[in-house]
Amino acid sequence: MSDLSWPLARAERLFADDVAVVDGPRSVTYAELGRRVRALGGLDAERVGYLGPNSLAHMECWLGLPAFGKVLVDLNYRLSLEELAFMVQDAGLDALISDDPRASDLGVPLVDYEALVAGPEHAFPGVRENALAAISYTGGTTGTPKGVMLSHRNLLSNALHNLAVTGHAREDRWLHVCPMFHVAGTSNVFACTWVGARSVILPRFEPLAVLRAIEQHSITHAVFVPTMLAMLLEHADGHDVSALRHLQYAASPISPELQRRVLEWLPDCDVVQFYGMTEAAPTVTRLSRADHDTRPSSMGVVVPGVQAEVRAPRGEVGELWVRGPNIMLGYWNRPEATAAALVDGWYRTGDLAREDADGYFFMVDRAKDMIITGGENVYSVEVEAVLSQHPAVDEVAVFGVPDERWGEAVHAVVVGRARPEELREHCRAALAGFKVPRMIEVREEPLPKSGAGKLLKHQLRAPYWAGRDRLVS
C-alpha cells in the first residue's frame, strides 16, 4: 500500500488518451487530468477546504491534494454559514477552494483554482500510507460536529475493497452524482481512476438530468441513495436506461416497496446495496442482486478486507463493531470521542444489528441518537440544542419518524408557548435545511421521564414505528 497518487499515476501511464472525466460540455483525457492534478503541488497550504458541488475541480482535489501531502477538508455546501464557519475554524484551514458566494465570509484565503491548475507541474513527493489525507465532518452526539480523519491507507484500502466486490473496469462509465463531500460520493472515485474508467460528473441530483445523462453517456454504473431512487422512478417513463449494468444504493436503509420497484425497473441490472459510514471510508457490507431475492431486508455480508461482528450471540441483537485497514485514524482534535469510538482496533458503529447463521447482517436500530433523512445524517442533539435556545421552549425531544420520500423525517416534540412555524424559522437561521424538523408538535404537558428524571424519548418515538420489523427506515 502506498499513497493516493497511485491510482491516477497508473491510469495516466496506461490510458493517457482515454477520456477520464466528463463534466457538462467539458471532457479531459487521463493525460490532461494528470497534468492539471500535478499542478496542485504548487499550492502552499497544509489544510485545504473545498466548498461546492460536484465538478472536475472537485474530483481533481480528491486525486491531487492528498497526493501532495495536503489535507483535504471537503465541506457540505448545504450547511448554514454558522455551521461552515465552525468547521473552517475547527480544521484550521489555510486555504479554501470555492465559487460559493458565502466563501468570502469564512475568513480563509481563497484559491484562484484555474490559475493554479494552469501553472507548472510538480512531481508527486510520495506520502506515508498512514499520513492524514482528508478530514470529513459528521454530526456529533454532543451537538458538535466531529472531523473524521481518513488516511491514505484508509481510502486506498476502501478502493481495493470496492474493486474486489464490484470489479471496476476500463470500459465502465460511472455516474458521480452523490455529493463528493460525502463518502458515498467519493467511494468509487479512486477505484474508477485506478482502472481507467470514465467518470461522468453531475453537479447535483436532479431526476431528469440524471436520466438524460444515463441515456446520453451510456452510463453503465451509478450510485444513489434510496431517496434519489424514489425520485428517479417518478420520472423514469420514456427514458432509456438499458446501458446500466450495475447500480449501487447506500447511505440509508431502503423500504421493501421501493426496493421491489427498483428491481422491477432494472431487471437486467446488478442492483446491490452497500452499508458503511464515514469512519470506515466507507464500505463495510454488501448485499448482492441474488441476495435481494432471499434476504431483501439484510445489509448483506462483510466485504473482503474488512471484519465486522455483532457483540452478541449469533441471532441476537447487539452493537456492530468493525475493523480493518479502512477504519479512520480518529476524530480531529477529539481524543475523548476517539477513545470511545476506537477500542482495541475496532470501531464501534453505534448501530444495533443481528447476524444470521449464514453471516448476513440485519440492521435493527441505531444506538446513536441519529436520523438519516435523504441520505444525510442528522444528530437529534444538534437540533434539540438549537430549539432549546428559543425563549418559548421549556422542553424538547427530537427523533426520526418514517417517511416515504426521505426514508426518515426529523420530528420534534416541544413543550412551550411558541408556534411550530416560528420554531422552524428559528432552526433555519442556525441549521442546514435538511436538519430543520419537518413537523414540530407543541404540547403543554411535560415530556415523559424516568424516575431518575431521564427523558424517555423511546415512548415518544415508538408509536410512529409500530408494526415495523426495524426501527430505522
HELIX and SHEET records of a PDB file:
HELIX    1   1 TRP A    6  PHE A   15  1                                  10    
HELIX    2   2 TYR A   30  ALA A   39  1                                  10    
HELIX    3   3 LEU A   40  GLY A   42  5                                   3    
HELIX    4   4 LEU A   56  GLY A   64  1                                   9    
HELIX    5   5 PRO A   66  PHE A   68  5                                   3    
HELIX    6   6 LEU A   81  ALA A   91  1                                  11    
HELIX    7   7 ALA A  103  LEU A  106  5                                   4    
HELIX    8   8 TYR A  113  VAL A  117  1                                   5    
HELIX    9   9 HIS A  152  THR A  166  1                                  15    
HELIX   10  10 VAL A  183  THR A  186  1                                   4    
HELIX   11  11 VAL A  189  VAL A  195  1                                   7    
HELIX   12  12 PRO A  207  GLN A  216  1                                  10    
HELIX   13  13 PRO A  226  GLU A  234  1                                   9    
HELIX   14  14 PRO A  256  TRP A  265  1                                  10    
HELIX   15  15 THR A  278  ALA A  280  5                                   3    
HELIX   16  16 ARG A  289  THR A  294  1                                   6    
HELIX   17  17 PRO A  335  ALA A  341  1                                   7    
HELIX   18  18 SER A  380  SER A  388  1                                   9    
HELIX   19  19 PRO A  420  ARG A  428  1                                   9    
HELIX   20  20 GLY A  433  LYS A  435  5                                   3    
HELIX   21  21 LYS A  457  TRP A  465  1                                   9    
SHEET    1   A 9 ARG A  26  THR A  29  0                                        
SHEET    2   A 9 VAL A  19  ASP A  23 -1                                        
SHEET    3   A 9 ARG A 198  ILE A 201  1                                        
SHEET    4   A 9 ARG A 173  HIS A 176  1                                        
SHEET    5   A 9 HIS A 221  PHE A 224  1                                        
SHEET    6   A 9 HIS A 246  TYR A 249  1                                        
SHEET    7   A 9 ASP A 270  GLY A 276  1                                        
SHEET    8   A 9 THR A 283  LEU A 287 -1                                        
SHEET    9   A 9 VAL A 301  VAL A 302 -1                                        
SHEET    1   B 6 ALA A  95  SER A  98  0                                        
SHEET    2   B 6 ARG A  47  LEU A  51  1                                        
SHEET    3   B 6 VAL A  71  LEU A  75  1                                        
SHEET    4   B 6 LEU A 132  THR A 138  1                                        
SHEET    5   B 6 LYS A 146  SER A 151 -1                                        
SHEET    6   B 6 GLY A 330  TYR A 331 -1                                        
SHEET    1   C 4 GLN A 307  VAL A 310  0                                        
SHEET    2   C 4 GLY A 318  ARG A 323 -1                                        
SHEET    3   C 4 TRP A 346  GLU A 355 -1                                        
SHEET    4   C 4 LEU A 342  VAL A 343 -1                                        
SHEET    1   D 4 GLN A 307  VAL A 310  0                                        
SHEET    2   D 4 GLY A 318  ARG A 323 -1                                        
SHEET    3   D 4 TRP A 346  GLU A 355 -1                                        
SHEET    4   D 4 PHE A 361  ARG A 366 -1                                        
SHEET    1   E 2 MET A 370  THR A 373  0                                        
SHEET    2   E 2 GLU A 376  TYR A 379 -1                                        
SHEET    1   F 3 VAL A 393  ASP A 403  0                                        
SHEET    2   F 3 GLY A 407  GLY A 416 -1                                        
SHEET    3   F 3 MET A 439  ARG A 443  1                                        
END                                                                             
